[in-house]
Amino acid sequence: MPIGKLKTWNDERGFGFLRAEDGSSGEDTFVHISAFRAADIYDPQLGDVFEFAAQRSRDDRTQAGELVRLHRVGEQ
């Protein structure tokens, strides 16, 4: 599964984008608040690193799912 860093996050609208750490994808991956909630993550922060599965949404766009936080900003 890809590993990416939370590049942008809009708390009011409940979505953001993950950027692949290895740069393999030319595009950032959309991530919705529901994917964080499903993984029991309630406080995503810019710079947090996640393992995720690239999935297809209902409108056939790529989005992140099955999130696992690997590194939290501010932790060693």
Residue pairs with C-beta under 8 A, 6 or more apart in sequence:
1 51
1 52
1 53
1 66
2 20
2 21
2 22
2 24
2 25
2 29
2 51
2 52
2 53
2 54
3 20
3 21
3 22
3 49
3 50
3 51
3 52
3 70
4 18
4 19
4 20
4 21
4 28
4 29
4 49
4 50
4 52
4 64
5 18
5 19
5 21
5 47
5 48
5 49
5 50
6 16
6 17
6 18
6 31
6 44
6 45
6 46
6 47
6 48
6 49
6 50
7 16
7 17
7 18
7 19
7 28
7 46
8 16
8 17
8 28
8 46
9 15
9 16
9 44
9 45
9 46
10 16
14 32
14 33
14 34
15 30
15 31
15 32
15 33
16 30
16 31
16 44
17 28
17 29
17 30
17 31
18 28
18 29
18 31
18 50
18 52
18 64
19 28
19 29
20 28
20 29
21 49
27 62
29 52
29 54
29 62
29 63
29 64
30 57
30 61
30 62
30 63
30 64
31 52
31 63
31 64
31 67
32 63
35 52
35 63
35 64
35 65
35 66
35 67
36 42
36 44
36 67
38 65
38 67
39 66
39 67
39 68
39 69
41 67
41 69
45 72
45 73
45 74
46 73
47 73
48 69
48 71
48 72
48 73
49 69
49 70
49 71
50 64
50 67
50 68
50 69
50 70
51 67
51 68
51 70
52 64
52 65
52 66
52 67
52 68
53 64
53 65
53 66
54 62
54 63
54 64
54 65
55 62
55 63
55 64
55 65
55 66
56 62
56 63
57 63
